[in-house]
Amino acid sequence: MLLVPLNLVLTALAILLAPVLPLFATNEMGWVNNAEKESFGPRLPKWLGWFQTWDNSLDGDNTFQTFFPPNQWWSQVHWLWRNPLAGFGLKTLTAPYETSVNGDKTIKDNDNAKEGWCLVHANGLFQLVYVKRIFSSSRCIYVNLGWNVRTLVDDNVITKPDPYIATLVFSPRISGFR
């Protein structure tokens, strides 16, 4: 649990440093478009790796690029703001995945939203997700805490990658409930 307060402090630092970080980027080979393929793109040096997503360059994924053109400083700043401290606390899990679920693994926000909580354990890591509708509104409280391992128990995700990269998250927010 020490990682949570440390993550909060470093995330605030990442948001403040985002306008400066792209100045350190160089064109390097690595994953792009959510680890779909490898290609060249702007990447931070290893010593700044905590601030970079592992599965995309600073240009972001294809969806992000429809709103923010690649190879532009301002777009890269927005990508870093969208994914602050994405490389911090990464853990690599290898199959077999030993998972357990408490609560309701079908809860979600946004479209077809469903209230509840879900606690997933996978190979020594955990993820707690909580969704609570705000009265009768189209908004909800959404809390995501731990490592993103819920995908490993999601029946809609057929292929579970091996190895699986789990990112550390602490993400309380107001979200949609439709």
N, C-alpha and C positions, 0 to 999 in steps of 0.2 A: 504493500500500500504506500510505501515511500515514493513510488514512481508517480502517483497521482499529484501530490503537491509540486514535485519537481517538474512534472509535465506541464502543470499550469504556469509556473514561472517561466519555463523555457518557451512555452507557446506564446506568452506575452512578448518575450524577447524576439521570437521569430516574426511576429507581426510587425514589430518596430523595425527589424532589420530587413524586411522584405524589399524595400526600395533600393537597398544597397547590394544585396546578395547577387542579383543578376550581373553585376559588374565583375564578379569573380568567375563567371561561367566560361567554359571553353566547349568547343564542338567535339563531342566524344561519342563513341558507339555505346549503345545500351538499349534497354527496353523502351518501347513507345506504345501508345494507344492501349494502356492497361495491360502491358506484357503480351500483346498480341504478336509482336515481331520485334526484331532488333534493327536499329537504324541510328544514324548520326543525329545528334541534336544537342542543344545547349544544356550542359550539366555542371553542377557545382563540384569543386574539388573534394576529394575524400574527407578532408578535415572539416568540411561544411556539410557532410553527408546527412546529418540529422535533419537538415532543413529541406532536403530534396525527397520527392516521391521515388520509390524504388522501381516503379513500373512505367514511368513516363519521364520525358525530358522536361525542361522548364517551359516548353511550349504547350504542355498539357495534352490531354487526349483529343481525339477527333471531335467529340461533342463540344468541348471547351473551345477548340479552334474555330468553330462556327460563329462564336461570339467575340473571340479575341484572336486576331490574326497572329500566326507564329512569327518568331524572330523579331519581336518588338519588346523593348524593355517594359513598357506598361502592361503588356499581356503577361509577361513573366512575373511581374510583381503581383498581378491578380491571381495567378496560379499559386504563388507562394502564400498569399492571403487565404485562398480557398483551402489549401492543404498545409497549414502551419505545422512545422515540426514533424512531418510525415515519416521521416526516417528514424525517429527516436523510439526506442523500445521494440524494434522489430524482432520477431522470433520466427525461426524456421521449424516447422513441424514436418515429420516424415511419417508415412504410413507404416504400420496400421494406426489409424486415428482412434484413440480410446476416448469416446465421448459419452457424456450424460447430460440430460436435460431435466430441469425443474421448471414448472410453470407451463406457459403456452407458447410453443415455438412458432405459432402462426400469427402472433401480434405484429402490427405494422402501423406506420403513419401514412399520410398522404392518401392515394387512391385505394379504395376498399379497406380503409383503416379499421383496426380492431384494437381495443384497449386490453391491457394486461401487463404481465411481466414474464420474462424468460431469463433463466440463468443456465448457461451452457458451460460445461467443463470439457476441455479437450487437451490431452497430453500435458497436463500440469498447468494449463492456462485457463482463464475464465472470461466470460462476457456476460454482463448483466444489461438487459434492455428493459425499459419501462415506458409504457405509453398510457397516458391518462388524458381523456378528452376534457377540454375546459368548458364545463357546463354543457350547453347544447350548441355550442359554436362549431365552426369548421376548423378549429385550431385544437392542438393538443400539446401537452408537455411530453417531450421525448428525451429520454436519458439513455446514453450508451456509454458503458464503462467497462474497461478491460481490454482484451485483445479481440480483434474481429475474427472469432472462430465459429460464429453462429452459422456461417455458410456450410460448415462441415456436417450440420444436422438438418439443413434445409432440403426438403424432399424435391423442391423445384430445381435444385442444382444437381444434375445427374453426375457430371464429371467432377471429382474432387482432385485438384492438382496435387502431385507428389514431386517435390516438396511443396508445402503450403506456407506462404508468407503471411504471418499474422501481425497486423499493425496495432500498436497501442492507441487507444482512444479514451478520451474523457470529454463527452459531448452532450451537455445538457442544452436543450433549446426548445423554442416554440416552433411547432411544425404544423403541417396541414392535417386535417382529419375529414376526409371526404368519403 
